Amino acid sequence: MGKKNKRPEYVIICREFNRAAARIDITVIDKGVTDHLTDSLIKLHLRDPHKRYFLTLKKDFQIYGAVWKKQIETMDIKNNKRIVELGVDLE
């Protein structure tokens, strides 16, 4: 009985600057993360740069999620290879 080749599950973390409240809001999307949703969020980021989206594996987020939310809040994620920012040109 071998393991089935299952597509990994992802979590998207949204960082939004809430101007009205003068704070940063962090939202986690952990259901229904599809390629279509990811593409839509990249397009949304291009229109509204105050919203930034980060993609990571669900299993990693279950372990490191609290730390990552703090990193994303302060935008200090330079050394974290397990988080990918959506919509950023990596050139």
C-alpha positions as CSV (number, residue, x, y, z in Angstrom):
1,M,0.0,0.0,0.0
2,G,1.9,3.0,-1.3
3,K,1.2,6.6,-0.7
4,K,-1.1,8.3,-3.2
5,N,0.4,11.1,-5.2
6,K,-1.7,13.9,-3.7
7,R,-1.5,17.5,-4.7
8,P,-0.2,19.5,-1.7
9,E,-2.6,21.7,0.2
10,Y,-1.8,25.4,0.4
11,V,-2.6,28.3,2.7
12,I,-2.7,32.0,1.5
13,I,-1.9,34.7,4.1
14,C,-3.2,38.1,3.2
15,R,-1.6,41.2,4.6
16,E,-3.6,44.4,4.2
17,F,-2.9,47.9,5.5
18,N,-6.1,49.1,7.1
19,R,-5.8,52.9,6.6
20,A,-9.0,53.7,8.5
21,A,-7.8,51.9,11.7
22,A,-4.1,52.6,11.0
23,R,-3.1,49.0,11.5
24,I,-2.1,45.9,9.6
25,D,-4.8,43.2,9.1
26,I,-3.6,39.6,8.6
27,T,-6.2,37.1,7.1
28,V,-5.6,33.4,6.4
29,I,-7.3,31.6,3.6
30,D,-6.9,27.8,4.1
31,K,-9.9,26.5,2.2
32,G,-10.3,26.2,-1.5
33,V,-6.9,27.4,-2.5
34,T,-6.7,26.6,-6.2
35,D,-4.6,27.8,-9.1
36,H,-7.6,30.0,-10.2
37,L,-7.7,31.7,-6.8
38,T,-4.0,32.2,-6.8
39,D,-4.1,33.8,-10.2
40,S,-7.0,36.0,-9.2
41,L,-5.1,37.2,-6.1
42,I,-2.1,38.1,-8.2
43,K,-4.2,40.2,-10.4
44,L,-5.9,41.8,-7.4
45,H,-2.5,42.6,-5.9
46,L,-1.5,44.4,-9.1
47,R,-4.7,46.6,-8.8
48,D,-4.4,47.2,-5.0
49,P,-0.8,47.0,-3.8
50,H,-1.9,47.6,-0.2
51,K,-3.0,44.0,-0.2
52,R,-0.2,41.5,-0.3
53,Y,-0.6,37.7,-0.5
54,F,1.7,35.0,0.6
55,L,1.5,31.3,-0.3
56,T,2.8,28.4,1.9
57,L,2.1,24.7,2.4
58,K,-0.7,23.9,4.8
59,K,1.4,21.4,6.8
60,D,4.2,24.1,7.2
61,F,1.7,26.7,8.3
62,Q,0.3,24.4,11.0
63,I,3.7,24.3,12.5
64,Y,5.1,27.8,11.9
65,G,1.9,29.8,11.3
66,A,2.0,32.1,14.4
67,V,5.6,33.0,13.7
68,W,5.0,33.7,10.0
69,K,2.0,35.9,10.7
70,K,4.3,38.1,12.8
71,Q,7.0,38.0,10.1
72,I,4.5,39.1,7.4
73,E,3.1,41.8,9.7
74,T,6.5,43.3,9.9
75,M,7.4,42.2,6.3
76,D,10.7,40.6,7.5
77,I,10.6,37.4,5.5
78,K,13.8,37.6,3.5
79,N,15.3,34.4,4.7
80,N,12.2,32.3,4.7
81,K,12.1,30.0,1.7
82,R,8.8,28.4,2.7
83,I,6.8,31.5,2.0
84,V,6.3,32.8,-1.5
85,E,4.8,36.3,-2.1
86,L,2.2,36.3,-4.9
87,G,2.4,38.8,-7.6
88,V,6.0,39.9,-7.1
89,D,8.4,40.0,-10.0
90,L,11.5,38.0,-8.8
91,E,13.9,39.5,-11.4
